[in-house]
């Protein structure tokens, strides 16, 4: 699968990453190679193979969750760059990026 430069630009925009034209070219090749490899993996016959999530037999040792008071909200909010209605204001993930 060959990824176009426009697709790389769109991915970079969604990721909020600025790329040079050289980087766009390089990433188009690299990402295309990864997608081609994934296509090969999709062709592997896995009929009769049970899903495996863990192969060592080891188990996690976990502790019981304990609730406790934590009164650092005001301290954390004081460090935030922009607050509105007691909530952190951040740029929208899917909002259009405006170049400065």
Protein Blocks (a to p, Z undefined) as FASTA:
>chain_A
ZZdfklmmmmmmmnopacdfklmmmmmmmmmmmmmmmmmmmmpccehiacdfbfnlpacd
ddddddddddfklmmmmmpmbdcehiacdddfkbccddZZ
